[in-house]
Amino acid sequence: MSILGWIFFGLITGFIASRVVNRRGEGCILNIALGIVGALVGGFIFDAIGGHGITGFNLYSMFVAIIGAIVVLLLFHAVTGRRGLR
């Protein structure tokens, strides 16, 4: 994927994950970062359990990235003491 593809992919997946956890978005830049980090974390998690990581710009990869971003957000909220799932 190109740089613009990763930015767009991160924006979509980060926004969906932040809406699931926080019931609101995190902001454009944070959603992009969250989506990209979530793709890395989700790829690692799915590889560890025997699945496939990010395979391109498709629905499966978005699912993997959203799961990873949700894990990142929940860990962030646990460490900082913020309340998610309001």
Secondary structure, DSSP 4 states (H G I P E B T S, - for coil): --HHHHHHHHHHHHHHHHHHHHSS---HHHHHHHHHHHHHHHHHHHHHTTS----SSSHHHHHHHHHHHHHHHHHHHHHH------
